[in-house]
């Protein structure tokens, strides 16, 4: 069946209209390749999607950019969730440690407490310096700031 220019064949059963399209051989080959590369079921499905995007005014490059941005945001949100879970575990550990320390250490008199605090500050300063020696970048700068603050107190 031949269609005159501007005529469409109506499929009553499916409520679809068929429109013929003339493509050069090179264009048709490109359509077939792109349809396969993008996992369309057929070249016709790719052409339908392209026409629908044009009718909606959606730019294909914008759609691909949005997909890449969405994928990046999904990756970042998963990483943030992992960090959050790690923080919760660290908080639970520190809470348990504080409970053990506070429930097992005896109270001391003022003189012994002052001597213990002085020794503790010295040990803490050495500890931070040894940790800082093993770190690089911004983390090392943060630890140096902690060491300087600990020595000032």
C-alpha positions as CSV (number, residue, x, y, z in Angstrom):
1,X,0.0,0.0,0.0
2,X,1.4,3.4,-0.9
3,X,0.7,6.5,1.1
4,X,0.5,10.0,-0.4
5,X,2.5,12.7,1.3
6,X,0.9,13.6,4.6
7,X,-1.4,10.5,4.7
8,X,-1.2,8.0,7.6
9,X,-2.4,4.5,7.9
10,X,-4.6,4.0,11.0
11,X,-4.5,0.6,12.8
12,X,-8.0,0.6,14.4
13,X,-7.2,-2.4,16.7
14,X,-4.2,-0.8,18.4
15,X,-5.1,2.8,18.0
16,X,-1.7,3.5,16.4
17,X,-0.9,5.3,13.2
18,X,1.9,4.3,10.8
19,X,4.0,6.9,9.1
20,X,6.5,6.1,6.4
21,X,10.0,7.6,6.6
22,X,12.6,7.7,3.9
23,X,16.2,7.6,5.1
24,X,19.4,7.4,3.2
25,X,21.3,4.2,3.6
26,X,24.0,5.8,5.7
27,X,21.4,7.3,8.0
28,X,19.5,4.0,8.3
29,X,22.7,2.2,9.2
30,X,23.5,4.8,11.8
31,X,20.0,4.4,13.3
32,X,20.4,0.6,13.5
33,X,23.8,1.0,15.2
34,X,22.6,3.5,17.7
35,X,19.4,1.5,18.4
36,X,21.6,-1.6,19.2
37,X,24.1,0.4,21.3
38,X,21.3,1.9,23.4
39,X,19.5,-1.4,23.8
40,X,16.3,-0.5,21.9
41,X,14.2,-3.4,20.7
42,X,14.4,-2.3,17.1
43,X,15.4,0.7,15.0
44,X,11.7,1.6,14.9
45,X,11.6,1.8,18.7
46,X,14.6,4.1,18.6
47,X,13.0,6.3,16.0
48,X,9.7,6.5,18.0
49,X,11.6,7.5,21.1
50,X,13.5,10.1,19.1
51,X,10.3,11.6,17.7
52,X,8.7,11.6,21.1
53,X,11.6,13.4,22.7
54,X,11.5,16.0,19.9
55,X,7.8,16.5,20.4
56,X,8.3,16.9,24.1
57,X,11.2,19.3,23.5
58,X,13.7,17.2,25.4
59,X,17.3,17.5,24.4
60,X,18.9,14.1,24.2
61,X,22.2,15.4,25.5
62,X,20.5,17.0,28.5
63,X,18.8,13.7,29.2
64,X,22.1,11.8,29.1
65,X,23.7,14.5,31.3
66,X,20.9,14.1,33.8
67,X,21.4,10.4,33.9
68,X,25.1,10.8,34.6
69,X,24.4,13.4,37.3
70,X,21.8,11.0,38.8
71,X,24.3,8.2,38.8
72,X,26.9,10.3,40.5
73,X,24.4,11.5,43.1
74,X,23.4,7.9,43.8
75,X,27.0,6.9,44.3
76,X,27.6,9.9,46.6
77,X,24.5,9.1,48.6
78,X,25.6,5.5,49.1
79,X,29.0,6.7,50.3
80,X,27.4,9.2,52.7
81,X,25.2,6.4,54.1
82,X,28.3,4.2,54.6
83,X,30.1,7.1,56.5
84,X,26.9,7.6,58.6
85,X,26.9,4.0,59.6
86,X,30.6,4.2,60.4
87,X,30.0,7.2,62.6
88,X,27.1,5.5,64.4
89,X,29.4,2.5,65.1
90,X,32.2,4.7,66.3
91,X,29.8,6.6,68.6
92,X,28.5,3.3,70.1
93,X,32.1,2.2,70.7
94,X,33.1,5.5,72.3
95,X,30.0,5.4,74.5
96,X,30.8,1.8,75.7
97,X,34.4,2.8,76.3
98,X,33.4,5.9,78.3
99,X,31.0,3.7,80.4
100,X,33.8,1.2,81.2
101,X,36.3,3.9,82.1
102,X,33.9,5.9,84.2
103,X,32.6,2.9,86.1
104,X,36.0,1.3,86.9
105,X,38.3,4.3,87.7
106,X,38.3,5.3,91.4
107,X,38.1,8.9,92.5
108,X,41.4,10.4,93.6
109,X,42.4,13.3,95.9
110,X,43.4,16.7,94.4
111,X,47.1,16.3,94.6
112,X,47.1,12.8,92.9
113,X,44.6,14.1,90.3
114,X,46.9,17.0,89.3
115,X,49.9,14.7,88.9
116,X,47.8,12.2,86.8
117,X,46.4,15.0,84.6
118,X,49.9,16.3,83.9
119,X,51.2,12.8,83.0
120,X,48.0,12.1,81.0
121,X,48.5,15.3,78.9
122,X,52.1,14.4,78.2
123,X,51.1,10.8,77.1
124,X,48.2,12.2,75.0
125,X,50.5,14.7,73.3
126,X,53.0,11.8,72.4
127,X,50.1,9.7,71.2
128,X,48.8,12.4,68.9
129,X,52.3,13.1,67.5
130,X,52.8,9.4,66.7
131,X,49.4,9.2,65.0
132,X,50.2,12.5,63.1
133,X,53.5,11.0,61.8
134,X,51.5,8.3,60.1
135,X,49.0,10.6,58.4
136,X,49.3,12.8,55.3
137,X,47.4,15.8,53.8
138,X,44.6,17.6,55.6
139,X,44.3,14.9,58.3
140,X,47.9,15.6,59.4
141,X,47.2,19.3,59.6
142,X,44.1,18.7,61.8
143,X,46.1,16.4,64.1
144,X,48.9,19.0,64.4
145,X,46.3,21.5,65.4
146,X,45.1,19.1,68.1
147,X,48.6,18.5,69.3
148,X,49.2,22.3,69.6
149,X,45.9,22.7,71.5
150,X,46.8,19.9,73.8
151,X,50.2,21.4,74.6
152,X,48.6,24.8,75.3
153,X,46.2,23.4,77.8
